[in-house]
Amino acid sequence: MDENQTLENFVLELRRGALILAVMSQLQSEQYGYSLMKTLADNGLEIDQGTLYPLLRRLEAQGLLVSSWRIDDPRPRRYYTLNDNGKRLLSKLKEEWKKLTNTIDNLL
Amino acid sequence: MDENQTLENFVLELRRGALILAVMSQLQSEQYGYSLMKTLADNGLEIDQGTLYPLLRRLEAQGLLVSSWRIDDPRPRRYYTLNDNGKRLLSKLKEEWKKLTNTIDNLL
């Protein structure tokens, strides 16, 4: 099997879980899709629309965020923000992240 | 949706990618399944056999580790260890992990 492909797949798996945490962390204040993508990219976490929007829909379906259209110039935008459930879950997820990174750093 | 179930799923997703890294990190020296599970559990990373063995088979199929049976007392054991490809990939994966944890820590 191609070695770079293997690395690529592993990196994707590594990032997949952390992505939820990254996205939720930025939705503590209101964001629209593009602003969210840009903030993440500026921090070195590239996420394409085909990954981001399904994730946002999933979080909304799970009752963790609210979204609404707003008439912005030049076009309407859908804004997303965590609700109280989402904020509570984010805070638990942060604790788990800290535990996990400590564990992995110990193992490495 | 049940909130604890949602948290549980997110935590599993968070751990899934890191698990490959954790397992590979421990296979720099030779281990058998149970010793590997125990080392991970002692570091706070519980992994069941139904997750570990498929992962080991996957790593072997990808040409990243070698394994062989040895006649131990009281029973034969299969020992696993990274080969050179696996070590090279582990070192790249570690770099990616460092980048990812820096990114997430900045975002949080």
Backbone of each chain as ProteinMPNN parsed JSONL, in Angstrom:
{"seq_chain_A": "MDENQTLENFVLELRRGALILAVMSQLQSEQYGYSLMKTLADNGLEIDQGTLYPLLRRLEAQGLLVSSWRIDDPRPRRYYTLNDNGKRLLSKLKEEWKKLTNTIDNLL", "coords_chain_A": {"N_chain_A": [[0.846, -1.208, 0.0], [0.431, 2.279, -0.672], [2.612, 4.476, 0.927], [2.38, 7.193, 1.612], [-0.323, 7.546, 1.302], [-1.304, 5.942, 3.328], [-0.319, 7.315, 5.585], [-1.692, 9.719, 5.207], [-4.382, 8.838, 5.537], [-4.328, 8.057, 8.237], [-3.764, 10.481, 9.443], [-6.062, 11.859, 8.791], [-7.911, 10.398, 10.319], [-6.978, 10.968, 12.816], [-7.526, 13.68, 12.941], [-10.296, 13.798, 12.671], [-11.92, 13.403, 14.978], [-11.05, 15.461, 16.602], [-11.913, 17.592, 15.213], [-14.644, 18.075, 15.7], [-14.517, 19.093, 18.25], [-12.957, 21.37, 17.742], [-14.66, 22.836, 16.032], [-16.946, 23.192, 17.683], [-15.78, 24.705, 19.699], [-15.442, 27.154, 18.486], [-17.977, 28.015, 18.153], [-18.956, 29.134, 20.373], [-19.269, 31.801, 20.264], [-21.354, 33.511, 17.898], [-21.256, 32.415, 14.518], [-20.914, 32.356, 10.942], [-20.913, 29.978, 8.22], [-18.668, 30.451, 6.431], [-17.011, 32.199, 7.882], [-16.383, 30.646, 10.031], [-15.0, 28.493, 8.8], [-12.821, 29.965, 7.912], [-11.63, 30.931, 10.282], [-10.833, 28.475, 11.417], [-9.058, 27.557, 9.421], [-7.146, 29.58, 9.514], [-5.988, 28.895, 11.851], [-4.675, 26.654, 11.155], [-6.189, 24.445, 10.621], [-7.58, 22.955, 8.153], [-10.729, 22.7, 6.703], [-13.145, 21.316, 4.623], [-16.142, 22.437, 2.874], [-17.835, 20.288, 2.452], [-17.409, 18.723, 4.612], [-17.773, 20.378, 6.795], [-20.479, 21.457, 6.726], [-22.256, 19.183, 6.925], [-21.45, 18.397, 9.496], [-22.221, 20.6, 11.06], [-24.991, 20.412, 10.679], [-25.444, 17.997, 11.898], [-24.752, 18.578, 14.572], [-26.734, 20.393, 15.095], [-29.039, 18.819, 14.796], [-28.668, 17.201, 16.956], [-29.356, 18.815, 18.953], [-27.571, 20.728, 19.946], [-26.779, 23.121, 18.962], [-28.026, 26.287, 17.743], [-29.398, 27.778, 14.827], [-29.813, 30.429, 12.458], [-31.135, 32.28, 9.692], [-29.855, 35.31, 8.426], [-30.338, 38.525, 7.026], [-27.789, 39.596, 5.442], [-25.515, 41.939, 3.943], [-23.453, 41.066, 1.214], [-25.334, 39.033, 0.916], [-27.804, 36.705, 2.171], [-27.041, 35.078, 5.249], [-26.417, 32.094, 7.093], [-26.336, 31.841, 10.48], [-24.611, 30.316, 13.189], [-24.7, 29.092, 16.509], [-23.659, 27.803, 19.675], [-26.043, 26.333, 21.879], [-27.25, 26.175, 25.329], [-27.086, 23.444, 26.042], [-25.142, 22.622, 24.214], [-22.961, 24.13, 25.048], [-22.518, 23.035, 27.543], [-21.886, 20.429, 26.86], [-19.589, 20.886, 25.348], [-17.85, 21.764, 27.319], [-17.487, 19.444, 28.824], [-16.325, 17.864, 26.882], [-13.951, 19.174, 26.439], [-12.602, 18.602, 28.823], [-12.274, 15.838, 28.457], [-10.628, 15.876, 26.253], [-8.318, 17.037, 27.328], [-7.569, 15.016, 29.132], [-7.111, 12.943, 27.288], [-5.007, 13.973, 25.677], [-3.012, 14.219, 27.592], [-2.67, 11.511, 28.258], [-1.8, 10.426, 25.765], [0.526, 11.918, 25.37], [2.038, 10.991, 27.51], [2.406, 8.362, 26.679], [3.9, 8.628, 24.402]], "CA_chain_A": [[0.0, 0.0, 0.0], [1.192, 3.515, -0.772], [2.926, 4.917, 2.275], [1.819, 8.524, 1.843], [-1.772, 7.368, 1.438], [-1.513, 5.412, 4.672], [-0.123, 8.438, 6.504], [-2.831, 10.624, 4.974], [-5.572, 8.266, 6.18], [-4.149, 8.108, 9.69], [-3.874, 11.88, 9.845], [-7.494, 12.182, 8.719], [-8.58, 9.795, 11.48], [-6.526, 11.728, 13.973], [-8.173, 14.987, 12.936], [-11.751, 13.731, 12.595], [-12.534, 13.598, 16.281], [-10.67, 16.775, 17.118], [-12.642, 18.584, 14.434], [-15.877, 18.4, 16.417], [-14.11, 19.958, 19.35], [-12.53, 22.645, 17.163], [-15.851, 23.547, 15.546], [-17.76, 23.622, 18.828], [-15.074, 25.755, 20.451], [-15.615, 28.44, 17.807], [-19.398, 28.384, 18.124], [-19.361, 29.794, 21.618], [-19.885, 33.017, 19.729], [-22.051, 33.293, 16.638], [-20.439, 32.399, 13.305], [-21.516, 31.739, 9.758], [-20.053, 28.923, 7.703], [-17.389, 30.878, 5.88], [-16.177, 32.778, 8.943], [-15.926, 29.499, 10.82], [-13.964, 27.826, 8.007], [-11.655, 30.822, 7.834], [-10.98, 30.895, 11.6], [-10.155, 27.185, 11.571], [-7.927, 27.52, 8.481], [-6.116, 30.49, 10.03], [-5.316, 28.176, 12.93], [-3.997, 25.482, 10.615], [-7.093, 23.306, 10.499], [-8.357, 23.087, 6.927], [-11.923, 21.854, 6.665], [-13.906, 21.734, 3.444], [-17.576, 22.611, 3.077], [-18.478, 18.98, 2.46], [-17.248, 18.17, 5.956], [-18.269, 21.326, 7.791], [-21.934, 21.621, 6.807], [-22.876, 18.005, 7.575], [-21.14, 18.421, 10.93], [-23.106, 21.605, 11.668], [-26.354, 19.858, 10.695], [-25.467, 16.944, 12.913], [-24.775, 19.227, 15.884], [-28.062, 20.993, 15.278], [-29.987, 17.714, 14.992], [-28.455, 16.68, 18.314], [-29.828, 19.818, 19.917], [-26.425, 21.372, 20.593], [-26.63, 24.491, 18.468], [-29.153, 26.904, 17.038], [-28.963, 28.523, 13.65], [-30.87, 31.218, 11.824], [-30.74, 33.096, 8.553], [-29.925, 36.749, 8.627], [-30.154, 39.208, 5.745], [-26.565, 40.399, 5.438], [-25.045, 42.407, 2.664], [-24.287, 41.071, 0.02], [-26.246, 37.88, 0.767], [-28.25, 36.15, 3.463], [-26.115, 34.099, 5.815], [-26.946, 31.316, 8.208], [-25.455, 31.96, 11.643], [-24.679, 29.17, 14.108], [-24.103, 29.306, 17.827], [-24.004, 26.748, 20.639], [-27.015, 26.625, 22.942], [-26.738, 25.778, 26.645], [-26.677, 22.034, 25.955], [-23.895, 22.563, 23.469], [-21.876, 24.673, 25.874], [-22.24, 22.064, 28.597], [-21.176, 19.304, 26.253], [-18.248, 21.352, 24.979], [-16.973, 21.823, 28.488], [-17.102, 18.052, 29.141], [-15.457, 17.385, 25.815], [-12.639, 19.772, 26.694], [-11.962, 17.797, 29.873], [-11.857, 14.57, 27.854], [-9.489, 16.193, 25.376], [-7.141, 17.22, 28.195], [-7.17, 13.68, 29.595], [-6.584, 12.175, 26.163], [-3.699, 14.481, 25.262], [-2.062, 13.808, 28.635], [-2.412, 10.083, 28.076], [-0.974, 10.187, 24.573], [1.864, 12.476, 25.589], [2.748, 10.041, 28.379], [2.747, 7.15, 25.93], [4.863, 8.911, 23.31]], "C_chain_A": [[0.874, 1.249, 0.0], [1.35, 4.164, 0.603], [2.332, 6.288, 2.597], [0.313, 8.462, 2.036], [-2.112, 6.868, 2.841], [-1.385, 6.524, 5.705], [-1.313, 9.385, 6.434], [-4.092, 10.124, 5.679], [-5.49, 8.359, 7.698], [-4.318, 9.533, 10.192], [-5.343, 12.308, 9.818], [-8.239, 11.627, 9.924], [-8.232, 10.548, 12.76], [-7.309, 13.039, 14.084], [-9.683, 14.914, 13.112], [-12.413, 14.037, 13.936], [-12.277, 14.991, 16.828], [-11.445, 17.887, 16.428], [-13.933, 19.023, 15.122], [-15.578, 19.392, 17.532], [-13.725, 21.34, 18.836], [-13.736, 23.48, 16.737], [-16.682, 24.054, 16.717], [-17.095, 24.764, 19.582], [-15.305, 27.127, 19.825], [-17.062, 28.909, 17.787], [-19.887, 28.853, 19.488], [-19.828, 31.212, 21.311], [-20.398, 32.711, 18.325], [-21.1, 33.361, 15.432], [-21.286, 31.933, 12.13], [-20.466, 30.831, 9.137], [-18.683, 29.402, 7.26], [-16.461, 31.429, 6.961], [-15.585, 31.679, 9.824], [-14.79, 28.767, 10.105], [-12.673, 28.633, 8.01], [-10.894, 30.833, 9.176], [-10.199, 29.6, 11.779], [-8.922, 27.115, 10.673], [-6.795, 28.411, 8.976], [-5.342, 29.841, 11.176], [-4.687, 26.86, 12.458], [-4.877, 24.253, 10.482], [-8.001, 23.52, 9.283], [-9.566, 22.163, 7.006], [-12.729, 22.28, 5.452], [-15.408, 21.765, 3.755], [-18.308, 21.282, 3.219], [-18.321, 18.253, 3.789], [-17.934, 19.07, 6.984], [-19.804, 21.337, 7.886], [-22.647, 20.386, 7.352], [-22.627, 17.97, 9.088], [-22.035, 19.434, 11.656], [-24.544, 21.08, 11.745], [-26.488, 18.782, 11.767], [-25.555, 17.559, 14.313], [-26.147, 19.857, 16.148], [-29.115, 19.908, 15.542], [-29.863, 17.133, 16.402], [-28.811, 17.705, 19.381], [-28.705, 20.546, 20.637], [-26.187, 22.794, 20.096], [-27.931, 24.983, 17.867], [-28.589, 27.671, 15.851], [-30.123, 29.335, 13.116], [-30.296, 32.044, 10.683], [-30.792, 34.55, 8.952], [-29.616, 37.422, 7.291], [-28.944, 40.128, 5.854], [-26.333, 40.933, 4.03], [-23.723, 41.694, 2.378], [-25.296, 39.931, -0.068], [-26.679, 37.396, 2.147], [-27.236, 35.12, 3.952], [-26.788, 33.359, 6.956], [-25.931, 31.366, 9.336], [-25.697, 30.811, 12.617], [-24.086, 29.56, 15.448], [-24.532, 28.188, 18.776], [-25.13, 27.211, 21.545], [-26.443, 26.11, 24.278], [-26.296, 24.316, 26.691], [-25.308, 21.904, 25.298], [-22.725, 23.051, 24.302], [-21.484, 23.692, 26.977], [-21.437, 20.891, 28.024], [-19.749, 19.687, 25.849], [-17.311, 21.327, 26.18], [-16.563, 20.414, 28.937], [-16.107, 17.494, 28.126], [-14.038, 17.938, 25.978], [-11.888, 18.99, 27.762], [-11.432, 16.481, 29.297], [-10.636, 14.772, 26.967], [-8.202, 16.338, 26.199], [-6.63, 15.867, 28.681], [-6.487, 12.903, 28.486], [-5.194, 12.66, 25.761], [-2.637, 14.16, 26.319], [-1.661, 12.352, 28.472], [-1.468, 9.839, 26.905], [0.437, 10.733, 24.786], [2.687, 11.6, 26.538], [3.239, 8.829, 27.599], [3.847, 7.404, 24.896], [6.299, 9.035, 23.836]], "O_chain_A": [[1.943, 1.262, 0.611], [0.381, 4.371, 1.335], [1.845, 6.521, 3.703], [-0.259, 9.217, 2.822], [-3.08, 7.313, 3.456], [-2.23, 6.663, 6.589], [-1.865, 9.796, 7.454], [-4.787, 10.897, 6.339], [-6.469, 8.699, 8.361], [-4.935, 9.769, 11.232], [-5.809, 13.024, 10.705], [-9.101, 12.301, 10.489], [-9.063, 10.736, 13.648], [-7.701, 13.452, 15.175], [-10.294, 15.846, 13.636], [-13.35, 14.832, 14.012], [-13.15, 15.618, 17.429], [-11.616, 18.977, 16.975], [-14.271, 20.207, 15.124], [-16.283, 20.382, 17.725], [-14.112, 22.357, 19.413], [-13.823, 24.67, 17.04], [-17.078, 25.219, 16.74], [-17.768, 25.682, 20.05], [-15.359, 28.137, 20.526], [-17.345, 30.058, 17.448], [-21.091, 28.955, 19.723], [-20.679, 31.759, 22.012], [-19.938, 31.782, 17.662], [-20.254, 34.251, 15.344], [-22.26, 31.202, 12.308], [-19.286, 30.901, 9.478], [-17.66, 28.841, 7.655], [-15.261, 31.154, 6.953], [-14.451, 31.772, 10.293], [-13.759, 28.457, 10.702], [-11.578, 28.079, 8.097], [-9.666, 30.755, 9.197], [-9.054, 29.611, 12.232], [-7.861, 26.667, 11.108], [-5.623, 28.048, 8.872], [-4.192, 30.191, 11.44], [-4.225, 26.057, 13.27], [-4.382, 23.149, 10.258], [-9.042, 24.172, 9.37], [-9.436, 20.984, 7.336], [-12.977, 23.47, 5.261], [-15.872, 21.205, 4.748], [-19.26, 21.154, 3.988], [-19.024, 17.279, 4.056], [-18.585, 18.594, 7.914], [-20.364, 21.239, 8.978], [-23.56, 20.524, 8.167], [-23.496, 17.561, 9.859], [-22.545, 19.15, 12.74], [-25.23, 21.275, 12.748], [-27.51, 18.677, 12.445], [-26.345, 17.108, 15.142], [-26.644, 19.851, 17.274], [-29.975, 20.067, 16.408], [-30.838, 16.635, 16.966], [-28.589, 17.479, 20.571], [-28.854, 20.939, 21.794], [-25.48, 23.573, 20.734], [-28.818, 24.2, 17.527], [-27.454, 28.147, 15.876], [-31.284, 28.97, 13.3], [-29.134, 32.449, 10.706], [-31.66, 34.972, 9.716], [-28.763, 36.967, 6.529], [-29.049, 41.273, 6.292], [-26.893, 40.428, 3.057], [-22.877, 41.707, 3.273], [-26.048, 39.863, -1.04], [-26.011, 37.645, 3.151], [-26.649, 34.385, 3.158], [-27.612, 33.912, 7.684], [-24.78, 30.969, 9.153], [-26.833, 30.39, 12.837], [-23.085, 30.274, 15.51], [-25.653, 27.688, 18.68], [-25.162, 28.377, 21.939], [-25.296, 25.667, 24.341], [-25.275, 23.982, 27.293], [-24.438, 21.171, 25.771], [-21.639, 22.472, 24.274], [-20.308, 23.53, 27.307], [-20.459, 20.431, 28.612], [-18.82, 18.893, 25.997], [-16.151, 20.929, 26.082], [-15.432, 20.207, 29.378], [-15.181, 16.759, 28.47], [-13.055, 17.254, 25.69], [-10.689, 18.742, 27.633], [-10.314, 16.06, 29.593], [-9.728, 13.94, 26.937], [-7.146, 15.833, 25.82], [-5.429, 15.596, 28.652], [-5.44, 12.288, 28.687], [-4.299, 11.848, 25.53], [-1.492, 13.863, 25.978], [-0.483, 12.0, 28.538], [-0.466, 9.136, 27.036], [1.421, 10.088, 24.425], [3.902, 11.486, 26.379], [4.342, 8.333, 27.827], [4.621, 6.507, 24.563], [7.223, 9.27, 23.058]]}, "seq_chain_B": "MDENQTLENFVLELRRGALILAVMSQLQSEQYGYSLMKTLADNGLEIDQGTLYPLLRRLEAQGLLVSSWRIDDPRPRRYYTLNDNGKRLLSKLKEEWKKLTNTIDNLL", "coords_chain_B": {"N_chain_B": [[-32.236, 13.608, 21.798], [-30.305, 11.456, 23.888], [-28.235, 12.955, 26.25], [-25.896, 12.053, 27.514], [-25.259, 9.925, 25.925], [-24.647, 11.211, 23.555], [-22.362, 12.654, 24.328], [-20.712, 10.486, 24.961], [-20.442, 9.293, 22.39], [-19.05, 11.321, 21.048], [-16.713, 11.394, 22.526], [-15.716, 8.874, 21.956], [-15.176, 9.224, 19.22], [-13.233, 11.134, 19.375], [-11.223, 9.674, 20.609], [-10.687, 7.634, 18.815], [-8.924, 8.151, 16.616], [-6.598, 8.843, 17.961], [-5.974, 6.505, 19.124], [-4.668, 4.793, 17.325], [-2.207, 6.006, 17.181], [-1.421, 5.74, 19.853], [-1.284, 2.937, 20.118], [0.664, 2.301, 18.168], [2.831, 3.667, 19.227], [3.509, 2.094, 21.385], [4.425, -0.161, 20.226], [6.99, 0.075, 19.458], [8.72, -1.336, 20.934], [8.674, -4.907, 21.294], [5.515, -6.441, 21.821], [2.871, -8.418, 23.252], [-0.638, -9.07, 22.695], [-2.126, -8.883, 25.19], [-0.321, -7.646, 26.956], [0.025, -5.232, 25.728], [-2.596, -4.155, 25.812], [-2.788, -3.902, 28.559], [-0.729, -2.067, 29.205], [-1.734, 0.217, 27.885], [-4.166, 0.552, 29.233], [-3.217, 1.003, 31.823], [-2.279, 3.504, 31.442], [-4.562, 4.885, 31.253], [-6.048, 4.52, 28.982], [-8.46, 2.71, 27.915], [-8.921, -0.151, 25.977], [-10.747, -2.437, 24.105], [-10.557, -5.978, 23.263], [-11.893, -6.437, 20.867], [-11.493, -4.14, 19.492], [-8.751, -3.752, 19.511], [-7.448, -6.042, 18.263], [-8.406, -6.123, 15.535], [-7.284, -3.667, 14.763], [-4.535, -4.167, 15.042], [-4.296, -6.156, 13.081], [-4.91, -4.652, 10.863], [-2.779, -2.797, 10.806], [-0.729, -4.58, 10.33], [-1.458, -5.604, 7.816], [-1.071, -3.333, 6.355], [1.567, -3.261, 6.193], [3.14, -2.292, 8.308], [3.825, -3.399, 10.68], [5.344, -6.318, 12.156], [4.588, -9.675, 13.065], [4.759, -12.528, 15.21], [4.315, -15.887, 16.346], [5.154, -17.156, 19.545], [6.374, -19.709, 21.654], [5.354, -19.456, 24.654], [5.308, -19.872, 28.225], [2.323, -19.829, 30.083], [1.176, -20.381, 27.6], [1.129, -20.226, 23.964], [2.033, -17.13, 22.469], [1.249, -14.303, 20.454], [3.473, -12.063, 19.201], [3.97, -8.602, 18.595], [5.537, -6.088, 16.654], [6.708, -2.896, 15.523], [7.859, -2.481, 12.169], [10.494, -1.103, 10.047], [9.159, 0.633, 8.248], [6.846, 1.14, 9.758], [7.934, 2.445, 11.955], [8.887, 4.747, 10.769], [6.525, 5.877, 9.846], [5.208, 6.24, 12.268], [6.788, 8.236, 13.381], [6.237, 10.399, 11.725], [3.542, 10.643, 12.219], [3.54, 11.378, 14.86], [4.534, 13.983, 14.681], [2.382, 15.168, 13.343], [0.434, 14.881, 15.272], [1.437, 16.568, 17.279], [1.206, 19.056, 15.956], [-1.579, 19.113, 15.638], [-2.547, 19.061, 18.308], [-1.484, 21.458, 19.228], [-2.877, 23.25, 17.584], [-5.572, 22.776, 18.376], [-5.414, 23.423, 21.069], [-4.859, 26.133, 20.854], [-7.261, 26.986, 19.779], [-9.084, 26.447, 21.783]], "CA_chain_B": [[-31.221, 12.554, 21.952], [-29.748, 11.378, 25.238], [-27.047, 13.804, 26.28], [-24.721, 11.258, 27.861], [-24.948, 9.123, 24.748], [-23.988, 12.127, 22.619], [-21.008, 12.871, 24.849], [-20.016, 9.204, 24.798], [-20.075, 9.141, 20.975], [-18.019, 12.304, 20.715], [-15.465, 10.97, 23.171], [-15.219, 7.755, 21.158], [-14.596, 9.759, 17.981], [-12.005, 11.82, 19.784], [-10.211, 8.685, 20.958], [-10.442, 6.648, 17.764], [-7.712, 8.472, 15.864], [-5.45, 8.851, 18.867], [-5.707, 5.12, 19.492], [-3.655, 4.273, 16.399], [-0.946, 6.587, 17.631], [-1.1, 5.12, 21.142], [-0.884, 1.544, 19.879], [1.951, 2.275, 17.455], [3.894, 4.139, 20.123], [3.911, 1.01, 22.274], [4.992, -1.278, 19.451], [8.408, 0.302, 19.171], [9.301, -2.583, 21.418], [7.802, -6.056, 21.088], [4.45, -6.635, 22.808], [1.757, -9.28, 22.84], [-1.91, -8.369, 22.842], [-2.536, -8.562, 26.552], [0.62, -6.688, 27.558], [-0.279, -3.958, 25.08], [-3.845, -3.677, 26.406], [-2.535, -3.531, 29.944], [0.037, -0.806, 29.205], [-2.63, 1.314, 27.522], [-5.128, 0.741, 30.331], [-2.491, 1.609, 32.946], [-2.138, 4.925, 31.125], [-5.883, 5.506, 31.191], [-6.672, 4.33, 27.675], [-9.062, 1.382, 27.851], [-9.224, -0.605, 24.621], [-11.144, -3.843, 24.218], [-9.966, -6.884, 22.272], [-12.613, -6.288, 19.603], [-10.932, -2.969, 18.804], [-7.291, -3.872, 19.389], [-6.946, -7.032, 17.314], [-8.581, -5.632, 14.158], [-6.322, -2.596, 14.508], [-3.228, -4.817, 14.818], [-4.33, -6.811, 11.761], [-4.868, -3.59, 9.857], [-1.406, -2.283, 10.743], [0.107, -5.599, 9.687], [-1.826, -5.641, 6.396], [-0.507, -2.142, 5.729], [3.025, -3.412, 6.149], [3.746, -1.41, 9.302], [4.347, -4.177, 11.795], [5.524, -7.76, 11.974], [4.137, -10.429, 14.23], [5.078, -13.955, 15.159], [3.969, -16.687, 17.509], [6.25, -17.693, 20.319], [5.87, -20.668, 22.632], [5.588, -18.985, 26.019], [4.592, -20.561, 29.29], [1.669, -21.131, 29.911], [0.535, -20.579, 26.292], [1.776, -19.486, 22.865], [1.581, -15.743, 22.329], [1.649, -13.635, 19.221], [4.168, -10.808, 19.516], [3.884, -7.585, 17.544], [6.483, -4.976, 16.773], [6.779, -2.075, 14.309], [9.04, -2.607, 11.309], [11.056, 0.222, 9.728], [8.066, 1.449, 7.705], [5.98, 1.539, 10.861], [8.638, 3.443, 12.774], [8.941, 5.999, 10.004], [5.179, 6.442, 9.856], [4.939, 6.704, 13.634], [7.468, 9.507, 13.646], [5.454, 11.443, 11.021], [2.251, 10.765, 12.904], [3.807, 12.147, 16.084], [4.602, 15.402, 14.294], [1.013, 15.618, 13.056], [-0.249, 14.958, 16.566], [1.904, 17.808, 17.927], [0.563, 20.176, 15.271], [-3.012, 19.083, 15.925], [-2.822, 19.458, 19.689], [-1.229, 22.901, 19.309], [-4.011, 23.933, 16.939], [-6.781, 22.688, 19.203], [-5.2, 24.201, 22.298], [-5.05, 27.55, 20.507], [-8.684, 27.274, 19.525], [-9.915, 26.296, 23.003]], "C_chain_B": [[-30.606, 12.612, 23.352], [-28.372, 12.058, 25.281], [-25.768, 13.019, 26.598], [-24.265, 10.395, 26.69], [-24.2, 9.973, 23.718], [-22.547, 12.371, 23.043], [-20.147, 11.635, 24.605], [-19.554, 9.011, 23.346], [-18.956, 10.088, 20.575], [-16.673, 11.888, 21.302], [-14.857, 9.803, 22.398], [-14.556, 8.242, 19.873], [-13.265, 10.45, 18.251], [-10.88, 10.805, 19.989], [-9.771, 7.826, 19.781], [-9.128, 6.896, 17.025], [-6.467, 8.372, 16.724], [-5.024, 7.432, 19.234], [-4.629, 4.495, 18.607], [-2.276, 4.724, 16.847], [-0.486, 5.921, 18.929], [-0.571, 3.7, 20.937], [0.483, 1.489, 19.202], [3.095, 2.69, 18.375], [4.413, 3.015, 21.02], [4.549, -0.162, 21.547], [6.386, -0.963, 18.929], [9.232, -0.801, 19.816], [8.225, -3.664, 21.324], [6.759, -6.213, 22.2], [3.509, -7.729, 22.323], [0.462, -8.581, 23.231], [-2.231, -7.946, 24.263], [-1.618, -7.528, 27.193], [0.38, -5.281, 27.003], [-1.543, -3.341, 25.684], [-3.621, -3.169, 27.821], [-1.757, -2.213, 30.036], [-0.871, 0.378, 28.906], [-3.6, 1.605, 28.662], [-4.454, 1.404, 31.529], [-2.281, 3.106, 32.718], [-3.492, 5.601, 30.92], [-6.58, 5.366, 29.853], [-7.189, 2.895, 27.562], [-9.327, 1.027, 26.396], [-9.62, -2.067, 24.717], [-10.547, -4.658, 23.072], [-10.582, -6.709, 20.89], [-12.185, -5.054, 18.827], [-9.444, -3.183, 18.517], [-6.866, -4.831, 18.278], [-7.208, -6.645, 15.861], [-7.587, -4.521, 13.803], [-4.93, -3.169, 14.242], [-3.184, -5.494, 13.443], [-4.234, -5.782, 10.638], [-3.446, -3.049, 9.692], [-0.476, -3.29, 10.063], [-0.18, -5.668, 8.185], [-1.233, -4.444, 5.652], [1.023, -2.152, 5.725], [3.762, -2.548, 7.151], [4.284, -2.17, 10.511], [4.554, -5.619, 11.382], [5.053, -8.458, 13.235], [4.567, -11.872, 14.085], [4.67, -14.631, 16.467], [5.23, -17.116, 18.236], [5.68, -18.604, 21.401], [6.263, -20.201, 24.024], [4.888, -19.921, 26.993], [3.6, -19.567, 29.881], [1.067, -21.341, 28.52], [1.299, -19.812, 25.211], [1.208, -18.075, 22.778], [2.061, -15.184, 20.996], [2.237, -12.282, 19.593], [4.163, -9.88, 18.309], [4.956, -6.539, 17.759], [6.518, -4.198, 15.453], [8.0, -2.462, 13.488], [9.523, -1.189, 10.942], [10.012, 1.166, 9.132], [7.194, 2.011, 8.819], [6.633, 2.609, 11.72], [8.682, 4.798, 12.081], [7.57, 6.67, 10.049], [4.815, 6.975, 11.244], [5.578, 8.065, 13.871], [6.749, 10.661, 12.932], [4.142, 11.72, 11.734], [2.402, 11.559, 14.207], [3.862, 13.641, 15.788], [3.203, 15.961, 14.049], [0.224, 15.784, 14.346], [0.14, 16.245, 17.299], [1.23, 19.025, 17.307], [-0.903, 20.266, 15.657], [-3.304, 19.546, 17.35], [-2.517, 20.949, 19.895], [-2.407, 23.695, 18.751], [-5.228, 23.936, 17.865], [-6.598, 23.503, 20.477], [-5.31, 25.703, 22.032], [-6.52, 27.904, 20.364], [-9.508, 27.251, 20.813], [-9.801, 27.52, 23.919]], "O_chain_B": [[-30.416, 13.689, 23.916], [-27.486, 11.778, 24.474], [-24.706, 13.28, 26.033], [-23.073, 10.164, 26.485], [-23.245, 9.513, 23.093], [-21.628, 12.306, 22.227], [-19.021, 11.721, 24.116], [-18.415, 8.614, 23.101], [-18.031, 9.709, 19.856], [-15.633, 12.016, 20.657], [-13.643, 9.742, 22.203], [-13.503, 7.737, 19.482], [-12.318, 10.361, 17.47], [-9.736, 11.041, 19.598], [-8.638, 7.348, 19.738], [-8.327, 5.982, 16.83], [-5.424, 7.886, 16.287], [-3.875, 7.187, 19.603], [-3.776, 3.753, 19.093], [-1.32, 3.949, 16.887], [0.687, 5.583, 19.083], [0.45, 3.313, 21.506], [1.355, 0.724, 19.613], [4.191, 2.132, 18.31], [5.592, 2.979, 21.371], [5.14, -1.046, 22.167], [6.9, -1.662, 18.055], [10.3, -1.163, 19.323], [7.03, -3.372, 21.281], [7.091, -6.126, 23.382], [3.366, -7.941, 21.118], [0.469, -7.621, 24.002], [-2.568, -6.789, 24.514], [-2.086, -6.633, 27.897], [0.514, -4.284, 27.712], [-1.564, -2.158, 26.024], [-4.179, -2.152, 28.231], [-2.086, -1.349, 30.848], [-0.801, 1.411, 29.573], [-3.829, 2.762, 29.013], [-5.047, 2.267, 32.177], [-2.127, 3.876, 33.666], [-3.562, 6.745, 30.471], [-7.595, 6.02, 29.61], [-6.458, 1.987, 27.168], [-9.902, 1.83, 25.66], [-8.914, -2.86, 25.339], [-10.099, -4.116, 22.062], [-9.896, -6.815, 19.873], [-12.479, -4.933, 17.637], [-8.945, -2.848, 17.443], [-6.027, -4.485, 17.447], [-6.323, -6.815, 15.022], [-7.109, -4.449, 12.67], [-4.229, -2.718, 13.336], [-2.18, -5.422, 12.734], [-3.581, -5.999, 9.617], [-2.972, -2.866, 8.571], [0.436, -2.917, 9.325], [0.743, -5.776, 7.377], [-0.93, -4.533, 4.462], [1.673, -1.191, 5.313], [4.883, -2.112, 6.888], [5.1, -1.648, 11.27], [4.004, -6.08, 10.382], [5.113, -7.901, 14.331], [4.72, -12.379, 12.973], [4.681, -14.023, 17.537], [6.251, -17.404, 17.612], [4.64, -18.312, 21.991], [7.351, -20.504, 24.514], [3.984, -20.667, 26.617], [4.042, -18.458, 30.179], [0.49, -22.4, 28.275], [2.028, -18.866, 25.509], [0.014, -17.87, 22.998], [3.124, -15.543, 20.489], [1.575, -11.458, 20.224], [4.327, -10.308, 17.166], [5.25, -6.15, 18.89], [6.372, -4.789, 14.383], [9.061, -2.741, 14.047], [9.014, -0.201, 11.47], [9.979, 2.351, 9.462], [6.849, 3.192, 8.826], [5.981, 3.557, 12.157], [8.536, 5.846, 12.71], [7.466, 7.878, 10.262], [4.193, 8.029, 11.371], [4.976, 8.941, 14.492], [6.661, 11.766, 13.467], [3.693, 12.862, 11.838], [1.509, 12.311, 14.599], [3.317, 14.458, 16.531], [2.874, 17.066, 14.481], [-0.561, 16.722, 14.487], [-0.712, 16.928, 17.868], [0.746, 19.909, 18.013], [-1.412, 21.344, 15.963], [-4.218, 20.341, 17.566], [-3.215, 21.625, 20.651], [-2.87, 24.666, 19.35], [-5.834, 24.981, 18.103], [-7.518, 24.194, 20.913], [-5.793, 26.455, 22.878], [-6.962, 28.978, 20.772], [-10.513, 27.953, 20.921], [-10.429, 27.559, 24.977]]}, "name": "protein", "num_of_chains": 2, "seq": "MDENQTLENFVLELRRGALILAVMSQLQSEQYGYSLMKTLADNGLEIDQGTLYPLLRRLEAQGLLVSSWRIDDPRPRRYYTLNDNGKRLLSKLKEEWKKLTNTIDNLLMDENQTLENFVLELRRGALILAVMSQLQSEQYGYSLMKTLADNGLEIDQGTLYPLLRRLEAQGLLVSSWRIDDPRPRRYYTLNDNGKRLLSKLKEEWKKLTNTIDNLL"}
